[in-house]
Amino acid sequence: MTTDLLRTKQVTLQTGIPEGTLRWWRHCNEGPPSFKLGKKTVVYPADKLALWIASNEAVSTKGAL
């Protein structure tokens, strides 16, 4: 199984969440799932990011559908 791995800047472009916020969330063990690839490279699995976005949508949607 292969999933796309997104860098922090790519997640920012996709979600509009600033890079600094993503870094802070990572420090606080919050936000979308991520891990280090090697010693420095932080990556976000695209499939898990999509699930994280969907779960946030589900708990915060307002109004009639």
N, CA, C and O atoms as a Tripos MOL2 file, in Angstrom:
@<TRIPOS>MOLECULE
protein
  260   259    65     0     0
PROTEIN
NO_CHARGES

@<TRIPOS>ATOM
      1 N           0.8420   -1.1750    0.0000 N.3       1 MET1
      2 CA          0.0000    0.0000    0.0000 C.3       1 MET1
      3 C           0.8920    1.2460    0.0000 C.2       1 MET1
      4 O           1.7880    1.3790    0.8340 O.2       1 MET1
      5 N           0.6380    2.1430   -0.9350 N.am      2 THR2
      6 CA          1.3950    3.3800   -1.0380 C.3       2 THR2
      7 C           0.4520    4.5550   -0.8990 C.2       2 THR2
      8 O          -0.6040    4.5970   -1.5310 O.2       2 THR2
      9 N           0.8300    5.4930   -0.0840 N.am      3 THR3
     10 CA          0.0410    6.7130    0.0640 C.3       3 THR3
     11 C           0.9430    7.8980   -0.2250 C.2       3 THR3
     12 O           2.1490    7.8410    0.0110 O.2       3 THR3
     13 N           0.3630    8.9620   -0.7320 N.am      4 ASP4
     14 CA          1.1330   10.1780   -0.9690 C.3       4 ASP4
     15 C           1.5070   10.7990    0.3650 C.2       4 ASP4
     16 O           0.7130   10.8210    1.3050 O.2       4 ASP4
     17 N           2.7220   11.2980    0.4280 N.am      5 LEU5
     18 CA          3.2030   11.9860    1.6240 C.3       5 LEU5
     19 C           3.3510   13.4610    1.2870 C.2       5 LEU5
     20 O           4.0270   13.8240    0.3250 O.2       5 LEU5
     21 N           2.7190   14.3000    2.0790 N.am      6 LEU6
     22 CA          2.7330   15.7330    1.8460 C.3       6 LEU6
     23 C           3.6690   16.4150    2.8270 C.2       6 LEU6
     24 O           3.7180   16.0480    4.0000 O.2       6 LEU6
     25 N           4.4070   17.4010    2.3550 N.am      7 ARG7
     26 CA          5.2440   18.2210    3.2240 C.3       7 ARG7
     27 C           4.3710   19.3090    3.8490 C.2       7 ARG7
     28 O           3.2400   19.5290    3.4150 O.2       7 ARG7
     29 N           4.8920   19.9770    4.8540 N.am      8 THR8
     30 CA          4.1340   20.9920    5.5800 C.3       8 THR8
     31 C           3.6070   22.0810    4.6450 C.2       8 THR8
     32 O           2.4490   22.4830    4.7590 O.2       8 THR8
     33 N           4.4370   22.5590    3.7270 N.am      9 LYS9
     34 CA          4.0190   23.6110    2.8040 C.3       9 LYS9
     35 C           2.8480   23.1440    1.9360 C.2       9 LYS9
     36 O           1.9460   23.9290    1.6460 O.2       9 LYS9
     37 N           2.8540   21.8790    1.5210 N.am     10 GLN10
     38 CA          1.7600   21.3400    0.7170 C.3      10 GLN10
     39 C           0.4590   21.2870    1.5190 C.2      10 GLN10
     40 O          -0.6140   21.5770    0.9900 O.2      10 GLN10
     41 N           0.5600   20.9170    2.7910 N.am     11 VAL11
     42 CA         -0.6270   20.8860    3.6520 C.3      11 VAL11
     43 C          -1.1690   22.3090    3.8230 C.2      11 VAL11
     44 O          -2.3810   22.5220    3.8150 O.2      11 VAL11
     45 N          -0.2730   23.2700    3.9770 N.am     12 THR12
     46 CA         -0.6830   24.6710    4.0810 C.3      12 THR12
     47 C          -1.4280   25.1090    2.8280 C.2      12 THR12
     48 O          -2.4760   25.7480    2.9190 O.2      12 THR12
     49 N          -0.8980   24.7740    1.6690 N.am     13 LEU13
     50 CA         -1.5540   25.1590    0.4120 C.3      13 LEU13
     51 C          -2.9110   24.4820    0.2570 C.2      13 LEU13
     52 O          -3.8490   25.0770   -0.2730 O.2      13 LEU13
     53 N          -3.0140   23.2470    0.7150 N.am     14 GLN14
     54 CA         -4.2670   22.4990    0.5790 C.3      14 GLN14
     55 C          -5.3320   22.9520    1.5710 C.2      14 GLN14
     56 O          -6.5160   22.9820    1.2330 O.2      14 GLN14
     57 N          -4.9290   23.3020    2.7850 N.am     15 THR15
     58 CA         -5.8970   23.5870    3.8460 C.3      15 THR15
     59 C          -6.0250   25.0680    4.2040 C.2      15 THR15
     60 O          -7.0480   25.4850    4.7490 O.2      15 THR15
     61 N          -5.0100   25.8560    3.9060 N.am     16 GLY16
     62 CA         -4.9960   27.2530    4.3290 C.3      16 GLY16
     63 C          -4.5120   27.4440    5.7550 C.2      16 GLY16
     64 O          -4.4960   28.5680    6.2560 O.2      16 GLY16
     65 N          -4.1160   26.3620    6.4170 N.am     17 ILE17
     66 CA         -3.5930   26.4470    7.7870 C.3      17 ILE17
     67 C          -2.1210   26.8560    7.6920 C.2      17 ILE17
     68 O          -1.3440   26.1860    7.0130 O.2      17 ILE17
     69 N          -1.7260   27.9400    8.3580 N.am     18 PRO18
     70 CA         -0.3320   28.3930    8.2700 C.3      18 PRO18
     71 C           0.6730   27.3310    8.7370 C.2      18 PRO18
     72 O           0.3820   26.5190    9.6150 O.2      18 PRO18
     73 N           1.8530   27.3640    8.1290 N.am     19 GLU19
     74 CA          2.9090   26.4100    8.4940 C.3      19 GLU19
     75 C           3.2370   26.4820    9.9740 C.2      19 GLU19
     76 O           3.4440   25.4510   10.6130 O.2      19 GLU19
     77 N           3.2880   27.6860   10.5260 N.am     20 GLY20
     78 CA          3.5930   27.8470   11.9440 C.3      20 GLY20
     79 C           2.5640   27.1740   12.8360 C.2      20 GLY20
     80 O           2.9110   26.5920   13.8640 O.2      20 GLY20
     81 N           1.3040   27.2540   12.4440 N.am     21 THR21
     82 CA          0.2360   26.5920   13.2060 C.3      21 THR21
     83 C           0.4080   25.0840   13.1360 C.2      21 THR21
     84 O           0.2730   24.3960   14.1470 O.2      21 THR21
     85 N           0.7040   24.5670   11.9580 N.am     22 LEU22
     86 CA          0.9310   23.1100   11.8320 C.3      22 LEU22
     87 C           2.1040   22.6660   12.6940 C.2      22 LEU22
     88 O           2.0390   21.6200   13.3410 O.2      22 LEU22
     89 N           3.1850   23.4610   12.7080 N.am     23 ARG23
     90 CA          4.3420   23.1180   13.5420 C.3      23 ARG23
     91 C           3.9590   23.1490   15.0270 C.2      23 ARG23
     92 O           4.3520   22.2650   15.7880 O.2      23 ARG23
     93 N           3.1960   24.1610   15.4340 N.am     24 TRP24
     94 CA          2.7840   24.2660   16.8340 C.3      24 TRP24
     95 C           1.8950   23.0850   17.2170 C.2      24 TRP24
     96 O           2.0850   22.4710   18.2660 O.2      24 TRP24
     97 N           0.9230   22.7720   16.3580 N.am     25 TRP25
     98 CA          0.0520   21.6300   16.6280 C.3      25 TRP25
     99 C           0.8660   20.3490   16.7620 C.2      25 TRP25
    100 O           0.6000   19.5220   17.6340 O.2      25 TRP25
    101 N           1.8600   20.1910   15.8890 N.am     26 ARG26
    102 CA          2.6960   18.9880   15.9610 C.3      26 ARG26
    103 C           3.4090   18.9400   17.3100 C.2      26 ARG26
    104 O           3.4800   17.8880   17.9450 O.2      26 ARG26
    105 N           3.9320   20.0810   17.7400 N.am     27 HIS27
    106 CA          4.6020   20.1740   19.0390 C.3      27 HIS27
    107 C           3.6530   19.7950   20.1800 C.2      27 HIS27
    108 O           4.0680   19.1580   21.1480 O.2      27 HIS27
    109 N           2.3790   20.1870   20.0660 N.am     28 CYS28
    110 CA          1.3670   19.9200   21.0960 C.3      28 CYS28
    111 C           0.6540   18.5880   20.8870 C.2      28 CYS28
    112 O          -0.2840   18.2660   21.6160 O.2      28 CYS28
    113 N           1.0900   17.8180   19.9010 N.am     29 ASN29
    114 CA          0.4680   16.5340   19.5640 C.3      29 ASN29
    115 C          -1.0020   16.7090   19.1780 C.2      29 ASN29
    116 O          -1.8630   15.9320   19.5890 O.2      29 ASN29
    117 N          -1.2650   17.7340   18.3890 N.am     30 GLU30
    118 CA         -2.6030   18.0310   17.8900 C.3      30 GLU30
    119 C          -2.5430   18.1160   16.3640 C.2      30 GLU30
    120 O          -1.4930   17.9020   15.7590 O.2      30 GLU30
    121 N          -3.6740   18.4270   15.7630 N.am     31 GLY31
    122 CA         -3.7130   18.6350   14.3240 C.3      31 GLY31
    123 C          -3.6850   17.3380   13.5340 C.2      31 GLY31
    124 O          -3.8840   16.2580   14.0910 O.2      31 GLY31
    125 N          -3.4370   17.4470   12.2340 N.am     32 PRO32
    126 CA         -3.4540   16.2560   11.3770 C.3      32 PRO32
    127 C          -2.2780   15.3290   11.6840 C.2      32 PRO32
    128 O          -1.2120   15.7900   12.0930 O.2      32 PRO32
    129 N          -2.4720   14.0200   11.4860 N.am     33 PRO33
    130 CA         -1.4040   13.0580   11.7430 C.3      33 PRO33
    131 C          -0.1790   13.3270   10.8680 C.2      33 PRO33
    132 O          -0.3030   13.6050    9.6750 O.2      33 PRO33
    133 N           0.9930   13.2420   11.4740 N.am     34 SER34
    134 CA          2.2450   13.4470   10.7560 C.3      34 SER34
    135 C           3.3250   12.6060   11.4120 C.2      34 SER34
    136 O           3.1490   12.0840   12.5130 O.2      34 SER34
    137 N           4.4430   12.4840   10.7150 N.am     35 PHE35
    138 CA          5.5880   11.7890   11.2870 C.3      35 PHE35
    139 C           6.8540   12.2790   10.6080 C.2      35 PHE35
    140 O           6.8020   12.9350    9.5680 O.2      35 PHE35
    141 N           7.9950   11.9520   11.2080 N.am     36 LYS36
    142 CA          9.2710   12.3320   10.6220 C.3      36 LYS36
    143 C           9.7700   11.2040    9.7340 C.2      36 LYS36
    144 O           9.7610   10.0320   10.1130 O.2      36 LYS36
    145 N          10.1970   11.5870    8.5620 N.am     37 LEU37
    146 CA         10.8170   10.6680    7.6200 C.3      37 LEU37
    147 C          12.3040   10.9940    7.6780 C.2      37 LEU37
    148 O          12.7390   12.0220    7.1590 O.2      37 LEU37
    149 N          13.0740   10.1270    8.3040 N.am     38 GLY38
    150 CA         14.4720   10.4590    8.5750 C.3      38 GLY38
    151 C          14.5440   11.3170    9.8230 C.2      38 GLY38
    152 O          13.6870   11.2210   10.7020 O.2      38 GLY38
    153 N          15.5730   12.1610    9.9010 N.am     39 LYS39
    154 CA         15.7630   12.9550   11.1060 C.3      39 LYS39
    155 C          15.0120   14.2670   11.1090 C.2      39 LYS39
    156 O          14.6670   14.7660   12.1790 O.2      39 LYS39
    157 N          14.7410   14.8550    9.9250 N.am     40 LYS40
    158 CA         14.1760   16.2000    9.8970 C.3      40 LYS40
    159 C          12.9020   16.3510    9.0750 C.2      40 LYS40
    160 O          12.1130   17.2560    9.3470 O.2      40 LYS40
    161 N          12.6790   15.5200    8.1080 N.am     41 THR41
    162 CA         11.5900   15.7290    7.1660 C.3      41 THR41
    163 C          10.2480   15.3080    7.7540 C.2      41 THR41
    164 O          10.0050   14.1240    7.9870 O.2      41 THR41
    165 N           9.3780   16.2930    7.9910 N.am     42 VAL42
    166 CA          8.0370   16.0260    8.5060 C.3      42 VAL42
    167 C           7.1070   15.8180    7.3250 C.2      42 VAL42
    168 O           7.0820   16.6210    6.3920 O.2      42 VAL42
    169 N           6.3420   14.7350    7.3700 N.am     43 VAL43
    170 CA          5.3990   14.4290    6.3010 C.3      43 VAL43
    171 C           4.0270   14.1110    6.8890 C.2      43 VAL43
    172 O           3.8900   13.6680    8.0290 O.2      43 VAL43
    173 N           3.0230   14.3580    6.0560 N.am     44 TYR44
    174 CA          1.6290   14.1100    6.4110 C.3      44 TYR44
    175 C           1.0650   13.1330    5.3820 C.2      44 TYR44
    176 O           0.9820   13.4830    4.2050 O.2      44 TYR44
    177 N           0.6750   11.9230    5.7820 N.am     45 PRO45
    178 CA          0.0480   11.0100    4.8270 C.3      45 PRO45
    179 C          -1.2460   11.6230    4.2810 C.2      45 PRO45
    180 O          -2.1230   12.0140    5.0520 O.2      45 PRO45
    181 N          -1.3610   11.7030    2.9740 N.am     46 ALA46
    182 CA         -2.5110   12.3640    2.3430 C.3      46 ALA46
    183 C          -3.8280   11.7150    2.7350 C.2      46 ALA46
    184 O          -4.8200   12.4150    2.9370 O.2      46 ALA46
    185 N          -3.8600   10.3910    2.8470 N.am     47 ASP47
    186 CA         -5.1140    9.7200    3.2060 C.3      47 ASP47
    187 C          -5.5380   10.0570    4.6380 C.2      47 ASP47
    188 O          -6.7260   10.2350    4.9090 O.2      47 ASP47
    189 N          -4.5720   10.1450    5.5500 N.am     48 LYS48
    190 CA         -4.9010   10.4980    6.9390 C.3      48 LYS48
    191 C          -5.2720   11.9710    7.0710 C.2      48 LYS48
    192 O          -6.1060   12.3310    7.9020 O.2      48 LYS48
    193 N          -4.6550   12.8220    6.2550 N.am     49 LEU49
    194 CA         -5.0330   14.2360    6.2440 C.3      49 LEU49
    195 C          -6.4830   14.3750    5.7880 C.2      49 LEU49
    196 O          -7.2440   15.1500    6.3690 O.2      49 LEU49
    197 N          -6.8660   13.6350    4.7600 N.am     50 ALA50
    198 CA         -8.2520   13.6820    4.2640 C.3      50 ALA50
    199 C          -9.2320   13.2280    5.3420 C.2      50 ALA50
    200 O         -10.3000   13.8210    5.4930 O.2      50 ALA50
    201 N          -8.8820   12.1840    6.0930 N.am     51 LEU51
    202 CA         -9.7430   11.7200    7.1850 C.3      51 LEU51
    203 C          -9.8360   12.7670    8.2910 C.2      51 LEU51
    204 O         -10.9090   12.9780    8.8570 O.2      51 LEU51
    205 N          -8.7230   13.4210    8.5990 N.am     52 TRP52
    206 CA         -8.7070   14.4590    9.6300 C.3      52 TRP52
    207 C          -9.6030   15.6180    9.2140 C.2      52 TRP52
    208 O         -10.3590   16.1430   10.0310 O.2      52 TRP52
    209 N          -9.5220   16.0200    7.9480 N.am     53 ILE53
    210 CA        -10.3680   17.0960    7.4390 C.3      53 ILE53
    211 C         -11.8380   16.6900    7.5300 C.2      53 ILE53
    212 O         -12.6750   17.4770    7.9720 O.2      53 ILE53
    213 N         -12.1530   15.4600    7.1130 N.am     54 ALA54
    214 CA        -13.5420   14.9830    7.1550 C.3      54 ALA54
    215 C         -14.0700   14.9360    8.5850 C.2      54 ALA54
    216 O         -15.2260   15.2840    8.8250 O.2      54 ALA54
    217 N         -13.2450   14.5120    9.5340 N.am     55 SER55
    218 CA        -13.7080   14.4420   10.9230 C.3      55 SER55
    219 C         -13.9610   15.8330   11.4870 C.2      55 SER55
    220 O         -14.8970   16.0240   12.2640 O.2      55 SER55
    221 N         -13.1410   16.8060   11.1060 N.am     56 ASN56
    222 CA        -13.3710   18.1890   11.5350 C.3      56 ASN56
    223 C         -14.6360   18.7460   10.9100 C.2      56 ASN56
    224 O         -15.3740   19.4870   11.5570 O.2      56 ASN56
    225 N         -14.8890   18.4000    9.6730 N.am     57 GLU57
    226 CA        -16.1150   18.8370    9.0030 C.3      57 GLU57
    227 C         -17.3320   18.2570    9.7110 C.2      57 GLU57
    228 O         -18.3240   18.9530    9.9280 O.2      57 GLU57
    229 N         -17.2510   16.9810   10.0690 N.am     58 ALA58
    230 CA        -18.3920   16.2990   10.6890 C.3      58 ALA58
    231 C         -18.7570   16.9050   12.0420 C.2      58 ALA58
    232 O         -19.9380   16.9950   12.3780 O.2      58 ALA58
    233 N         -17.7600   17.3200   12.8200 N.am     59 VAL59
    234 CA        -18.0680   17.8390   14.1580 C.3      59 VAL59
    235 C         -18.3300   19.3460   14.1890 C.2      59 VAL59
    236 O         -18.7780   19.8760   15.2060 O.2      59 VAL59
    237 N         -18.0540   20.0300   13.0880 N.am     60 SER60
    238 CA        -18.2210   21.4910   13.1390 C.3      60 SER60
    239 C         -19.1760   22.0610   12.0970 C.2      60 SER60
    240 O         -19.3290   23.2780   12.0010 O.2      60 SER60
    241 N         -19.8250   21.1870   11.3080 N.am     61 THR61
    242 CA        -20.7580   21.6690   10.2950 C.3      61 THR61
    243 C         -21.9760   22.3040   10.9510 C.2      61 THR61
    244 O         -22.5520   21.7390   11.8800 O.2      61 THR61
    245 N         -22.3600   23.4580   10.4760 N.am     62 LYS62
    246 CA        -23.5350   24.1830   10.9840 C.3      62 LYS62
    247 C         -24.5210   24.3730    9.8550 C.2      62 LYS62
    248 O         -24.1410   24.3910    8.6840 O.2      62 LYS62
    249 N         -25.7680   24.5140   10.1980 N.am     63 GLY63
    250 CA        -26.8010   24.7960    9.2010 C.3      63 GLY63
    251 C         -27.3970   23.5500    8.5950 C.2      63 GLY63
    252 O         -26.9390   22.4350    8.8440 O.2      63 GLY63
    253 N         -28.4270   23.7570    7.7960 N.am     64 ALA64
    254 CA        -29.1270   22.6520    7.1500 C.3      64 ALA64
    255 C         -28.3290   22.1420    5.9530 C.2      64 ALA64
    256 O         -27.6460   22.9020    5.2660 O.2      64 ALA64
    257 N         -28.4340   20.8590    5.7280 N.am     65 LEU65
    258 CA        -27.7560   20.2620    4.5730 C.3      65 LEU65
    259 C         -28.7090   20.0130    3.4530 C.2      65 LEU65
    260 O         -28.3090   19.5140    2.4010 O.2      65 LEU65
@<TRIPOS>BOND
     1     1     2 1
     2     2     3 1
     3     3     4 2
     4     3     5 am
     5     5     6 1
     6     6     7 1
     7     7     8 2
     8     7     9 am
     9     9    10 1
    10    10    11 1
    11    11    12 2
    12    11    13 am
    13    13    14 1
    14    14    15 1
    15    15    16 2
    16    15    17 am
    17    17    18 1
    18    18    19 1
    19    19    20 2
    20    19    21 am
    21    21    22 1
    22    22    23 1
    23    23    24 2
    24    23    25 am
    25    25    26 1
    26    26    27 1
    27    27    28 2
    28    27    29 am
    29    29    30 1
    30    30    31 1
    31    31    32 2
    32    31    33 am
    33    33    34 1
    34    34    35 1
    35    35    36 2
    36    35    37 am
    37    37    38 1
    38    38    39 1
    39    39    40 2
    40    39    41 am
    41    41    42 1
    42    42    43 1
    43    43    44 2
    44    43    45 am
    45    45    46 1
    46    46    47 1
    47    47    48 2
    48    47    49 am
    49    49    50 1
    50    50    51 1
    51    51    52 2
    52    51    53 am
    53    53    54 1
    54    54    55 1
    55    55    56 2
    56    55    57 am
    57    57    58 1
    58    58    59 1
    59    59    60 2
    60    59    61 am
    61    61    62 1
    62    62    63 1
    63    63    64 2
    64    63    65 am
    65    65    66 1
    66    66    67 1
    67    67    68 2
    68    67    69 am
    69    69    70 1
    70    70    71 1
    71    71    72 2
    72    71    73 am
    73    73    74 1
    74    74    75 1
    75    75    76 2
    76    75    77 am
    77    77    78 1
    78    78    79 1
    79    79    80 2
    80    79    81 am
    81    81    82 1
    82    82    83 1
    83    83    84 2
    84    83    85 am
    85    85    86 1
    86    86    87 1
    87    87    88 2
    88    87    89 am
    89    89    90 1
    90    90    91 1
    91    91    92 2
    92    91    93 am
    93    93    94 1
    94    94    95 1
    95    95    96 2
    96    95    97 am
    97    97    98 1
    98    98    99 1
    99    99   100 2
   100    99   101 am
   101   101   102 1
   102   102   103 1
   103   103   104 2
   104   103   105 am
   105   105   106 1
   106   106   107 1
   107   107   108 2
   108   107   109 am
   109   109   110 1
   110   110   111 1
   111   111   112 2
   112   111   113 am
   113   113   114 1
   114   114   115 1
   115   115   116 2
   116   115   117 am
   117   117   118 1
   118   118   119 1
   119   119   120 2
   120   119   121 am
   121   121   122 1
   122   122   123 1
   123   123   124 2
   124   123   125 am
   125   125   126 1
   126   126   127 1
   127   127   128 2
   128   127   129 am
   129   129   130 1
   130   130   131 1
   131   131   132 2
   132   131   133 am
   133   133   134 1
   134   134   135 1
   135   135   136 2
   136   135   137 am
   137   137   138 1
   138   138   139 1
   139   139   140 2
   140   139   141 am
   141   141   142 1
   142   142   143 1
   143   143   144 2
   144   143   145 am
   145   145   146 1
   146   146   147 1
   147   147   148 2
   148   147   149 am
   149   149   150 1
   150   150   151 1
   151   151   152 2
   152   151   153 am
   153   153   154 1
   154   154   155 1
   155   155   156 2
   156   155   157 am
   157   157   158 1
   158   158   159 1
   159   159   160 2
   160   159   161 am
   161   161   162 1
   162   162   163 1
   163   163   164 2
   164   163   165 am
   165   165   166 1
   166   166   167 1
   167   167   168 2
   168   167   169 am
   169   169   170 1
   170   170   171 1
   171   171   172 2
   172   171   173 am
   173   173   174 1
   174   174   175 1
   175   175   176 2
   176   175   177 am
   177   177   178 1
   178   178   179 1
   179   179   180 2
   180   179   181 am
   181   181   182 1
   182   182   183 1
   183   183   184 2
   184   183   185 am
   185   185   186 1
   186   186   187 1
   187   187   188 2
   188   187   189 am
   189   189   190 1
   190   190   191 1
   191   191   192 2
   192   191   193 am
   193   193   194 1
   194   194   195 1
   195   195   196 2
   196   195   197 am
   197   197   198 1
   198   198   199 1
   199   199   200 2
   200   199   201 am
   201   201   202 1
   202   202   203 1
   203   203   204 2
   204   203   205 am
   205   205   206 1
   206   206   207 1
   207   207   208 2
   208   207   209 am
   209   209   210 1
   210   210   211 1
   211   211   212 2
   212   211   213 am
   213   213   214 1
   214   214   215 1
   215   215   216 2
   216   215   217 am
   217   217   218 1
   218   218   219 1
   219   219   220 2
   220   219   221 am
   221   221   222 1
   222   222   223 1
   223   223   224 2
   224   223   225 am
   225   225   226 1
   226   226   227 1
   227   227   228 2
   228   227   229 am
   229   229   230 1
   230   230   231 1
   231   231   232 2
   232   231   233 am
   233   233   234 1
   234   234   235 1
   235   235   236 2
   236   235   237 am
   237   237   238 1
   238   238   239 1
   239   239   240 2
   240   239   241 am
   241   241   242 1
   242   242   243 1
   243   243   244 2
   244   243   245 am
   245   245   246 1
   246   246   247 1
   247   247   248 2
   248   247   249 am
   249   249   250 1
   250   250   251 1
   251   251   252 2
   252   251   253 am
   253   253   254 1
   254   254   255 1
   255   255   256 2
   256   255   257 am
   257   257   258 1
   258   258   259 1
   259   259   260 2
@<TRIPOS>SUBSTRUCTURE
     1 MET1         2 RESIDUE 1 A MET
     2 THR2         6 RESIDUE 1 A THR
     3 THR3        10 RESIDUE 1 A THR
     4 ASP4        14 RESIDUE 1 A ASP
     5 LEU5        18 RESIDUE 1 A LEU
     6 LEU6        22 RESIDUE 1 A LEU
     7 ARG7        26 RESIDUE 1 A ARG
     8 THR8        30 RESIDUE 1 A THR
     9 LYS9        34 RESIDUE 1 A LYS
    10 GLN10       38 RESIDUE 1 A GLN
    11 VAL11       42 RESIDUE 1 A VAL
    12 THR12       46 RESIDUE 1 A THR
    13 LEU13       50 RESIDUE 1 A LEU
    14 GLN14       54 RESIDUE 1 A GLN
    15 THR15       58 RESIDUE 1 A THR
    16 GLY16       62 RESIDUE 1 A GLY
    17 ILE17       66 RESIDUE 1 A ILE
    18 PRO18       70 RESIDUE 1 A PRO
    19 GLU19       74 RESIDUE 1 A GLU
    20 GLY20       78 RESIDUE 1 A GLY
    21 THR21       82 RESIDUE 1 A THR
    22 LEU22       86 RESIDUE 1 A LEU
    23 ARG23       90 RESIDUE 1 A ARG
    24 TRP24       94 RESIDUE 1 A TRP
    25 TRP25       98 RESIDUE 1 A TRP
    26 ARG26      102 RESIDUE 1 A ARG
    27 HIS27      106 RESIDUE 1 A HIS
    28 CYS28      110 RESIDUE 1 A CYS
    29 ASN29      114 RESIDUE 1 A ASN
    30 GLU30      118 RESIDUE 1 A GLU
    31 GLY31      122 RESIDUE 1 A GLY
    32 PRO32      126 RESIDUE 1 A PRO
    33 PRO33      130 RESIDUE 1 A PRO
    34 SER34      134 RESIDUE 1 A SER
    35 PHE35      138 RESIDUE 1 A PHE
    36 LYS36      142 RESIDUE 1 A LYS
    37 LEU37      146 RESIDUE 1 A LEU
    38 GLY38      150 RESIDUE 1 A GLY
    39 LYS39      154 RESIDUE 1 A LYS
    40 LYS40      158 RESIDUE 1 A LYS
    41 THR41      162 RESIDUE 1 A THR
    42 VAL42      166 RESIDUE 1 A VAL
    43 VAL43      170 RESIDUE 1 A VAL
    44 TYR44      174 RESIDUE 1 A TYR
    45 PRO45      178 RESIDUE 1 A PRO
    46 ALA46      182 RESIDUE 1 A ALA
    47 ASP47      186 RESIDUE 1 A ASP
    48 LYS48      190 RESIDUE 1 A LYS
    49 LEU49      194 RESIDUE 1 A LEU
    50 ALA50      198 RESIDUE 1 A ALA
    51 LEU51      202 RESIDUE 1 A LEU
    52 TRP52      206 RESIDUE 1 A TRP
    53 ILE53      210 RESIDUE 1 A ILE
    54 ALA54      214 RESIDUE 1 A ALA
    55 SER55      218 RESIDUE 1 A SER
    56 ASN56      222 RESIDUE 1 A ASN
    57 GLU57      226 RESIDUE 1 A GLU
    58 ALA58      230 RESIDUE 1 A ALA
    59 VAL59      234 RESIDUE 1 A VAL
    60 SER60      238 RESIDUE 1 A SER
    61 THR61      242 RESIDUE 1 A THR
    62 LYS62      246 RESIDUE 1 A LYS
    63 GLY63      250 RESIDUE 1 A GLY
    64 ALA64      254 RESIDUE 1 A ALA
    65 LEU65      258 RESIDUE 1 A LEU
